Amino acid sequence: ANRMNPTCLDVVFTLPNNGEELDFYLDPIGEHPTVPGRCNSNATLYFVKLPAGTVSPYQSQQMIEMYYGNPTLGVFPHTENEYNLPESVFYMYEGFERGSLKDSMFEESEACTQTDTPRPDIDTPFAVRKSLPYAGQYSLSVTWGGVGVLVAMARAPVSNYKLRAWFYDSAAANSSHFVSPDFGTCGNTGGGHILKPEAAGPLEAISTAVGTYTLSHGTRFCVASPWESTIDRYAGWHLFEVTSTRGRTTVTIDNQEVKSVPGENALDRVLLNAGFAVDDILMPGLNLNHAFWDEISVVLVEPGVGQSNATSMAEDVPVSMTSGRSWYKLETKGPSPPPRFAHSSVVYNGTMYVYGGERSAYTFNDVWAFDFANSTWSFVTPQSGELPPGRYDHTASVTADGRMIVLGGRDASNAALGDIWAFNLHSHSWSRMAQSTDMGTLFSHAAAIPGNATDMYVFGGYSEGGFTAALHRCDLSAVPLRCYNITHGCGSQDPSNGWLPDSLKHRYEHTAFADDRYMYIYGGASRSESYGFGGVYKFTVSQCYMEEIPLAEGMGSPVARYEHVAGLIDGGFYVQGGHAGGDYFDDTFYYPV
């Protein structure tokens, strides 16, 4: 509080280690007796749009970083904040700031009835005016004496959402103004007549509505269905909210819960009613009032994602934030490894270990260490044990106890290998774990070891039979080492039916990496997909479950890459370079997972 500029728009939100700023919207809550808000207070509220999969699975946690205090940002009329984008943040949004009804998301519609009702003298009761805005310069005015219906259709029905609408109640004795996420409308019967709501509309449990409806109660707000009275009305602005998520629909007025029922309620529209009744006749007086609507929004609600509080200001850290990132060459010390390609690297206790690779038909079997703390290279001299043959196009994965596990690859004659070796990063000694396994020979595959596990998971590559989409689990604790084919399940699944996603096809030159709970697979290529694959897949170790992670709407097609490098960080992973369609790329992408 009181550390930001008067607009509260001197902010940028990011995910940790993610240079891309997140779109947000500052909720314009002003002074209200029961709805806390007000900029530069402990109740300042922002809606932040998270990339798909940021908080997964349910009840997991994700940190969001908020940077504030830029004296040149968000100070009107000089510099607006380009990330304050309600149209991007919300599934549906209308603040009427374009100044006209035809430029809003709403269109006039006919309401359902069993009998025709002549059109009243006023053609439309709705107009966008500067008369009494809740936020900004404009609001939707509902003229005294008019009846009508406005509808904004959703792109597709949704069941997990929060509908919010600010409503100005004139406190008239007779009033019918409500907002609904699913109130039905029907077509025009012709003859210049409009249609009004029938009894089978909001009086049935399939419809939800909240607002004024004095046929149910004259001095209290009402909620349907069926129509019930709730809290007392008074002249002024009020916040109506309908929330549907996790098997329940809840209605609140000014942050007070007025109804909560089992079952999610699908939203396929936002409907605003003015002056209509639900009987077969137009009820006298229901249109003899005026009202205003403003700041109407629908935000998608993912289970487990909701309002959270910022940390205490005592935990704030002064920073200098730049929106851009840049590459620079790292100046290193010590003798560096000879040039090579198709080698491997792992990171353990602040040191990167590089093994193998090929150059000019020579295959390496050396190990080099790079100390990140002092930017120093050093050759790692094997202390004991048999040395593995040189190789490239292999994989190397690291265990929690400090063993680098090397699998397969190709030797100097381009012959495929199927052996498994372990290099102890503490004693600098090699040991052969298996001369061969049930996987056979394999190169250009991907392998990863999750967290503290003693299992290594291997997917794809080029085997004795060509490109493969096999998934194996190798028990590194077993003597002798055993690898199990889990392509058709981990034991509980029916082995006659493949359980991997259909899009996870045979491939090579892809990447795999793991954290404590999941293994991720990205990219690769095959003879039938020479341009490259772009999907991202997540394997839940505890459940033996593989799924494709969908990209968020508007993110376009997945970026295809093979022979790239990738690294996992909090909240996602980076992809650098690689091939696609035979071309080389030097770009960097971030994928939230």
Secondary structure by P-SEA (a helix, b strand, c coil): cccccccccccccccccccbbbbbbccccccccccccccccccbbbbbbbcccccccccbbbbbbbbccccccccccccccccccccccccccccccccccccccbbbbbbbcccccccccccccccccccccccccbbbbbcccccbbbbbbccccccbbbbbbbbbbccccbbbbbcccbbbbbbbccccccccccccccccccccccccccccccccccccccccccccccccbbbbbbbbcccbbbbbccccccccccbbbbbcbbbbbcccccccccccccccccccccccbbbbbccccccccccccccbbbbbcccccbbbbbbcccccccccccbbbbbcccbbbbcccccccccccbbbbbccccbbbbbbcccccccccccccbbbbbcccbbbbbcbbbcccccccbbbbbbcccccbbbbccccccccccccbbbbbcccccbbbbcccccccccccbbbbbccccccbbbbbccccccccccccccccccccccccccccccccbbbbbbbcccccccccbbbbbbbccccbbbbbbcccccccccccccbbbbbccccccccbbbcccccccbbbbbcc
